[in-house]
Amino acid sequence: MTLIQSALHSLEPKPSDRDGLAGHFAPFENLAARLLPFSVPSGNDGAHDTGHILRVWRNALTIQAQEGGRLPILAAAVLLHDCVAVEKNSPLRGQASKLAADKAHELLTADGWSAEDAQAVAHAVHAHSYSARVPVESLEAAILQDADRLDAIGLVGVARCFSIAGRMGSALFDTLDPLAEHRPLDDKAFALDHFETKLLRLADTFQTASGRMIATARTEALRRFRDGLLAEIQGTTFIDRGFPEPVEIA
């Protein structure tokens, strides 16, 4: 028995696991109880924690209800898609999903999965990454990619963007030129620049019709946040009541 097999067998589902986070992965509570200890590497990354895993699962269920796809493959892929951590500003960032895919394949093989199913999960994990640019070859991979990207936009995406910026030591925005009208965009230096370099463009990359529909709404939430932030930077504020144009208050 390998070390990974020993670890998996030592993580038999406990009632407390099913009543806790694992219970939110129904009907795959037992699978979740076995895999969750491997889902998030140790560290202090609030943007890639178990909360992120659960949100991606919920996004995936929403999309799968409309698009179809094999739920067991999707559940395992969601649980393991971030099982190897590489910082956003690391030169190895582009390899993170390949490293995670290899680890996922090893874990599932040790858990008794068939070679075909373990490879299906590994492909979904590898292809979900924005930076890896791996072509999607299955419906489950498309759903995971969309579900993960949904968590990067909308108001949760705002929170995660600034959380990651804090970890990287980036400023919130360029005080004198927040929209980069007179300088190159630099999302490693300024968190707000990441809206323009990536987040506001993500909706165009979605694979499924269901995911794209949700992404469009969340992208609008990003724009409204950005507009409100800019108003406050400029010394004003506004109340957004859902009208096409925010109501500004000097």
Backbone hydrogen bonds in HBPLUS format (Angstrom, degrees):
<---DONOR---> <-ACCEPTOR-->    atom                        ^
c    i                          cat <-CA-CA->   ^        H-A-AA   ^      H-
h    n   atom  resd res      DA  || num        DHA   H-A  angle D-A-AA Bond
n    s   type  num  typ     dist DA aas  dist angle  dist       angle   num
A0006-SER N   A0002-THR O   2.93 MM   4  6.19 158.7  1.97 149.1 155.2     1
A0007-ALA N   A0003-LEU O   2.90 MM   4  6.16 152.8  1.97 144.2 151.9     2
A0008-LEU N   A0004-ILE O   2.89 MM   4  6.14 161.9  1.92 153.2 157.7     3
A0009-HIS N   A0005-GLN O   2.94 MM   4  6.12 165.9  1.96 153.4 157.0     4
A0010-SER N   A0006-SER O   3.00 MM   4  6.12 135.1  2.20 138.9 150.6     5
A0011-LEU N   A0008-LEU O   3.04 MM   3  5.24 154.2  2.10 105.0 113.3     6
A0017-ASP N   A0014-LYS O   2.89 MM   3  5.11 126.0  2.18 104.4 118.9     7
A0018-ARG N   A0014-LYS O   3.15 MM   4  6.59 157.7  2.21 157.6 162.9     8
A0019-ASP N   A0015-PRO O   2.92 MM   4  6.13 146.9  2.03 147.8 157.7     9
A0020-GLY N   A0016-SER O   3.00 MM   4  5.97 120.6  2.36 131.0 144.9    10
A0020-GLY N   A0017-ASP O   3.12 MM   3  5.07 139.7  2.28  94.6 106.4    11
A0023-GLY N   A0020-GLY O   3.16 MM   3  5.57 132.5  2.40 106.5 118.0    12
A0024-HIS N   A0021-LEU O   2.92 MM   3  5.53 156.5  1.97 118.7 125.9    13
A0025-PHE N   A0022-ALA O   3.02 MM   3  5.57 164.3  2.05 119.0 122.5    14
A0028-PHE N   A0025-PHE O   2.70 MM   3  5.34 154.8  1.76 126.8 129.8    15
A0032-ALA N   A0028-PHE O   2.88 MM   4  6.10 163.9  1.91 155.1 160.2    16
A0033-ALA N   A0029-GLU O   2.84 MM   4  6.05 156.1  1.90 148.9 155.4    17
A0034-ARG N   A0030-ASN O   3.10 MM   4  6.35 146.0  2.22 142.4 150.9    18
A0034-ARG N   A0031-LEU O   3.12 MM   3  5.21 122.7  2.47  95.6 109.9    19
A0035-LEU N   A0031-LEU O   2.92 MM   4  6.15 153.4  1.99 152.0 160.0    20
A0036-LEU N   A0032-ALA O   2.75 MM   4  5.47 159.7  1.79 153.1 156.0    21
A0038-PHE N   A0035-LEU O   2.81 MM   3  5.45 152.4  1.89 122.3 131.3    22
A0039-SER N   A0036-LEU O   2.99 MM   3  4.76 151.3  2.07 101.1 110.3    23
A0048-HIS N   A0045-ASP O   3.20 MM   3  5.55 153.2  2.28 108.6 116.0    24
A0052-HIS N   A0049-ASP O   3.08 MM   3  5.31 123.2  2.41 101.3 114.4    25
A0053-ILE N   A0049-ASP O   3.20 MM   4  6.64 155.6  2.26 146.8 153.4    26
A0054-LEU N   A0050-THR O   2.98 MM   4  6.24 160.4  2.02 149.2 153.3    27
A0055-ARG N   A0051-GLY O   2.96 MM   4  6.20 159.4  2.01 148.5 154.3    28
A0056-VAL N   A0052-HIS O   2.93 MM   4  6.12 162.1  1.96 154.5 159.1    29
A0057-TRP N   A0053-ILE O   3.01 MM   4  6.26 152.2  2.09 144.8 152.7    30
A0058-ARG N   A0054-LEU O   2.98 MM   4  6.30 159.1  2.02 150.6 155.6    31
A0059-ASN N   A0055-ARG O   2.87 MM   4  6.16 159.7  1.92 150.7 156.7    32
A0060-ALA N   A0056-VAL O   2.80 MM   4  5.98 156.8  1.85 147.3 154.2    33
A0061-LEU N   A0057-TRP O   2.88 MM   4  6.17 155.8  1.94 151.5 157.4    34
A0062-THR N   A0058-ARG O   3.08 MM   4  6.30 157.9  2.13 147.2 152.6    35
A0063-ILE N   A0059-ASN O   3.03 MM   4  6.35 160.9  2.07 153.0 157.6    36
A0064-GLN N   A0060-ALA O   2.77 MM   4  5.89 165.7  1.79 154.1 159.0    37
A0065-ALA N   A0061-LEU O   3.00 MM   4  6.04 148.6  2.10 144.6 151.1    38
A0066-GLN N   A0063-ILE O   3.01 MM   3  5.50 144.5  2.14 110.4 120.3    39
A0067-GLU N   A0063-ILE O   2.90 MM   4  6.05 154.7  1.97 152.1 160.5    40
A0068-GLY N   A0064-GLN O   2.80 MM   4  4.81 156.9  1.85 131.7 135.5    41
A0074-LEU N   A0070-ARG O   3.06 MM   4  6.27 160.5  2.09 151.5 157.8    42
A0075-ALA N   A0071-LEU O   2.74 MM   4  5.88 160.9  1.78 159.1 163.3    43
A0076-ALA N   A0072-PRO O   3.15 MM   4  6.31 170.8  2.16 149.3 151.0    44
A0077-ALA N   A0073-ILE O   2.99 MM   4  6.13 157.4  2.05 146.7 153.7    45
A0078-VAL N   A0074-LEU O   2.89 MM   4  6.07 160.5  1.93 152.1 156.7    46
A0079-LEU N   A0075-ALA O   3.01 MM   4  6.19 167.6  2.03 151.6 155.2    47
A0080-LEU N   A0076-ALA O   3.06 MM   4  6.17 139.5  2.23 143.3 153.0    48
A0081-HIS N   A0077-ALA O   2.94 MM   4  5.58 112.9  2.40 144.2 155.8    49
A0083-CYS N   A0080-LEU O   3.21 MM   3  5.03 160.4  2.25 115.9 112.0    50
A0090-SER N   A0087-GLU O   3.04 MM   3  5.22 163.5  2.07 114.9 116.5    51
A0093-ARG N   A0090-SER O   3.06 MM   3  5.31 162.2  2.09 115.9 117.2    52
A0095-GLN N   A0092-LEU O   2.86 MM   3  5.47 157.2  1.92 121.0 128.6    53
A0096-ALA N   A0093-ARG O   3.14 MM   3  5.37 165.7  2.16 112.4 117.0    54
A0099-LEU N   A0095-GLN O   3.00 MM   4  6.26 161.2  2.04 160.2 165.6    55
A0100-ALA N   A0096-ALA O   2.89 MM   4  6.14 155.5  1.95 149.0 156.5    56
A0101-ALA N   A0097-SER O   2.82 MM   4  5.92 151.2  1.90 138.7 146.8    57
A0102-ASP N   A0098-LYS O   2.98 MM   4  6.20 158.7  2.02 148.0 152.8    58
A0103-LYS N   A0099-LEU O   3.08 MM   4  6.31 157.9  2.13 143.7 149.8    59
A0104-ALA N   A0100-ALA O   2.80 MM   4  5.99 158.1  1.85 150.2 156.9    60
A0105-HIS N   A0101-ALA O   2.95 MM   4  6.14 161.1  1.99 149.3 153.8    61
A0106-GLU N   A0102-ASP O   3.09 MM   4  6.31 157.2  2.14 143.8 149.8    62
A0107-LEU N   A0103-LYS O   2.88 MM   4  6.13 161.6  1.92 154.3 159.2    63
A0108-LEU N   A0104-ALA O   2.93 MM   4  6.10 167.5  1.95 155.9 158.9    64
A0109-THR N   A0105-HIS O   2.96 MM   4  6.02 154.6  2.02 144.9 152.2    65
A0110-ALA N   A0106-GLU O   3.06 MM   4  6.22 158.3  2.11 144.3 150.1    66
A0111-ASP N   A0107-LEU O   2.96 MM   4  6.20 129.5  2.23 134.2 148.7    67
A0113-TRP N   A0108-LEU O   2.94 MM   5  5.45 166.2  1.96 156.3 151.6    68
A0112-GLY N   A0109-THR O   3.10 MM   3  5.25 161.6  2.13 105.7 110.5    69
A0118-ALA N   A0114-SER O   2.92 MM   4  6.06 164.6  1.95 156.3 161.2    70
A0119-GLN N   A0115-ALA O   2.99 MM   4  6.04 150.7  2.07 140.6 148.3    71
A0120-ALA N   A0116-GLU O   2.98 MM   4  6.23 146.3  2.10 140.1 149.8    72
A0121-VAL N   A0117-ASP O   3.03 MM   4  6.33 157.0  2.09 150.2 154.8    73
A0122-ALA N   A0118-ALA O   2.97 MM   4  6.16 161.0  2.01 143.0 148.9    74
A0123-HIS N   A0119-GLN O   2.84 MM   4  6.04 156.9  1.90 150.3 155.4    75
A0124-ALA N   A0120-ALA O   3.19 MM   4  6.41 163.4  2.22 143.2 147.2    76
A0125-VAL N   A0121-VAL O   2.95 MM   4  6.24 161.0  1.99 156.7 162.0    77
A0126-HIS N   A0122-ALA O   2.89 MM   4  6.09 162.2  1.93 150.7 155.7    78
A0127-ALA N   A0123-HIS O   2.85 MM   4  5.98 162.1  1.88 157.0 161.6    79
A0128-HIS N   A0124-ALA O   3.13 MM   4  6.06 124.0  2.46 140.7 151.8    80
A0142-ALA N   A0138-SER O   3.07 MM   4  6.38 154.5  2.14 145.0 152.0    81
A0143-ILE N   A0139-LEU O   2.91 MM   4  6.20 157.6  1.96 153.3 159.1    82
A0144-LEU N   A0140-GLU O   2.95 MM   4  6.16 165.9  1.97 149.9 153.6    83
A0145-GLN N   A0141-ALA O   2.97 MM   4  6.10 165.0  1.99 148.5 153.0    84
A0146-ASP N   A0142-ALA O   3.03 MM   4  6.24 165.9  2.05 148.7 152.4    85
A0147-ALA N   A0143-ILE O   2.79 MM   4  5.93 165.3  1.81 155.6 160.5    86
A0148-ASP N   A0144-LEU O   2.89 MM   4  5.97 161.0  1.93 153.8 157.9    87
A0149-ARG N   A0145-GLN O   3.03 MM   4  6.19 158.6  2.08 146.5 152.7    88
A0150-LEU N   A0146-ASP O   2.90 MM   4  6.11 144.7  2.02 148.9 158.2    89
A0151-ASP N   A0148-ASP O   3.14 MM   3  5.47 136.7  2.34 102.0 113.0    90
A0152-ALA N   A0149-ARG O   2.93 MM   3  5.07 156.4  1.99 105.7 113.5    91
A0153-ILE N   A0150-LEU O   3.36 MM   3  5.53 162.1  2.39 103.6 108.7    92
A0157-GLY N   A0153-ILE O   3.32 MM   4  4.03 139.0  2.50 108.9 107.5    93
A0158-VAL N   A0154-GLY O   3.08 MM   4  6.50 142.4  2.23 141.7 152.1    94
A0159-ALA N   A0155-LEU O   3.13 MM   4  6.45 163.8  2.16 147.8 150.2    95
A0160-ARG N   A0156-VAL O   2.89 MM   4  6.17 163.1  1.92 155.1 159.9    96
A0161-CYS N   A0157-GLY O   2.85 MM   4  5.92 155.4  1.91 146.2 153.0    97
A0162-PHE N   A0158-VAL O   3.12 MM   4  6.41 165.0  2.14 157.4 159.2    98
A0163-SER N   A0159-ALA O   2.97 MM   4  6.11 145.1  2.09 142.7 153.4    99
A0164-ILE N   A0160-ARG O   2.93 MM   4  6.11 164.3  1.95 153.0 155.7   100
A0165-ALA N   A0161-CYS O   3.00 MM   4  6.21 156.1  2.06 143.1 150.5   101
A0166-GLY N   A0162-PHE O   3.03 MM   4  6.14 150.7  2.12 138.0 144.7   102
A0167-ARG N   A0163-SER O   3.16 MM   4  6.52 152.3  2.25 144.3 151.3   103
A0168-MET N   A0164-ILE O   2.99 MM   4  6.28 145.5  2.11 147.8 157.7   104
A0169-GLY N   A0165-ALA O   2.99 MM   4  6.09 112.9  2.46 137.5 153.7   105
A0170-SER N   A0165-ALA O   2.87 MM   5  5.00 159.3  1.91 152.2 149.9   106
A0169-GLY N   A0166-GLY O   3.21 MM   3  5.07 150.8  2.30  96.1 104.8   107
A0171-ALA N   A0189-ALA O   2.83 MM  18  6.01 152.6  1.91 157.5 151.5   108
A0191-ALA N   A0171-ALA O   2.87 MM  20  6.28 161.1  1.90 159.5 164.2   109
A0192-LEU N   A0172-LEU O   2.98 MM  20  6.22 153.2  2.05 153.0 160.2   110
A0180-ALA N   A0177-ASP O   3.05 MM   3  5.34 165.5  2.07 117.0 120.3   111
A0189-ALA N   A0186-ASP O   3.18 MM   3  5.56 141.1  2.34 105.3 115.2   112
A0190-PHE N   A0186-ASP O   3.01 MM   4  6.21 156.4  2.07 151.7 159.2   113
A0193-ASP N   A0190-PHE O   3.22 MM   3  5.53 133.8  2.44 103.2 114.6   114
A0194-HIS N   A0191-ALA O   2.94 MM   3  5.54 148.5  2.04 115.4 124.3   115
A0195-PHE N   A0192-LEU O   3.06 MM   3  5.62 152.3  2.14 113.0 120.5   116
A0196-GLU N   A0193-ASP O   3.08 MM   3  5.50 121.4  2.44 105.7 117.9   117
A0197-THR N   A0193-ASP O   2.99 MM   4  6.28 162.7  2.02 154.8 160.4   118
A0198-LYS N   A0194-HIS O   3.05 MM   4  5.68 148.9  2.14 133.8 139.8   119
A0199-LEU N   A0194-HIS O   3.10 MM   5  6.40 154.5  2.16 153.7 154.9   120
A0200-LEU N   A0195-PHE O   2.83 MM   5  5.48 170.5  1.84 151.5 151.9   121
A0201-ARG N   A0198-LYS O   2.88 MM   3  5.35 150.5  1.97 117.3 127.1   122
A0202-LEU N   A0199-LEU O   3.29 MM   3  5.34 157.0  2.35 103.2 109.8   123
A0204-ASP N   A0201-ARG O   3.22 MM   3  5.95 148.5  2.32 118.3 125.2   124
A0205-THR N   A0202-LEU O   2.79 MM   3  5.40 163.0  1.82 123.9 129.9   125
A0212-ARG N   A0208-THR O   2.97 MM   4  6.10 157.9  2.02 146.6 153.0   126
A0213-MET N   A0209-ALA O   3.07 MM   4  6.26 150.0  2.17 144.2 151.2   127
A0214-ILE N   A0210-SER O   3.28 MM   4  6.60 162.1  2.32 149.8 153.2   128
A0215-ALA N   A0211-GLY O   2.87 MM   4  6.04 158.7  1.92 150.0 157.1   129
A0216-THR N   A0212-ARG O   2.98 MM   4  6.14 148.6  2.08 145.3 151.7   130
A0218-ARG N   A0214-ILE O   3.03 MM   4  6.33 160.8  2.06 153.6 159.5   131
A0219-THR N   A0215-ALA O   2.82 MM   4  5.93 147.7  1.92 147.6 156.2   132
A0220-GLU N   A0216-THR O   3.22 MM   4  6.46 148.8  2.32 139.8 147.0   133
A0221-ALA N   A0217-ALA O   3.18 MM   4  6.58 146.1  2.30 140.3 149.3   134
A0222-LEU N   A0218-ARG O   3.03 MM   4  6.39 148.0  2.14 142.7 151.1   135
A0223-ARG N   A0219-THR O   3.01 MM   4  6.37 155.8  2.07 148.2 154.1   136
A0224-ARG N   A0220-GLU O   2.98 MM   4  6.25 157.7  2.03 148.7 154.5   137
A0225-PHE N   A0221-ALA O   2.98 MM   4  6.21 155.5  2.04 146.9 153.4   138
A0226-ARG N   A0222-LEU O   2.92 MM   4  6.19 168.2  1.93 154.9 157.9   139
A0227-ASP N   A0223-ARG O   2.87 MM   4  6.10 161.2  1.90 151.6 156.6   140
A0228-GLY N   A0224-ARG O   2.96 MM   4  6.11 158.0  2.01 145.7 151.5   141
A0229-LEU N   A0225-PHE O   2.85 MM   4  6.09 159.6  1.89 156.5 162.5   142
A0230-LEU N   A0226-ARG O   2.91 MM   4  6.13 162.3  1.94 152.2 156.7   143
A0231-ALA N   A0227-ASP O   3.01 MM   4  6.21 153.0  2.09 143.1 150.3   144
A0232-GLU N   A0228-GLY O   3.11 MM   4  6.41 156.3  2.16 147.0 152.5   145
A0233-ILE N   A0229-LEU O   2.91 MM   4  6.20 153.9  1.98 150.9 158.9   146
A0234-GLN N   A0230-LEU O   2.99 MM   4  6.17 148.0  2.10 145.1 153.0   147
A0236-THR N   A0231-ALA O   2.82 MM   5  5.14 159.6  1.86 155.6 149.3   148
A0235-GLY N   A0232-GLU O   3.07 MM   3  5.02 160.4  2.11 102.3 107.5   149
A0237-THR N   A0249-ILE O   3.39 MM  12  5.58 163.1  2.42 154.9 158.4   150
A0249-ILE N   A0237-THR O   2.88 MM  12  5.58 171.2  1.89 156.0 154.5   151
A0239-ILE N   A0247-VAL O   2.99 MM   8  5.51 156.6  2.05 162.6 161.8   152
A0247-VAL N   A0239-ILE O   3.29 MM   8  5.51 154.6  2.36 149.2 145.9   153
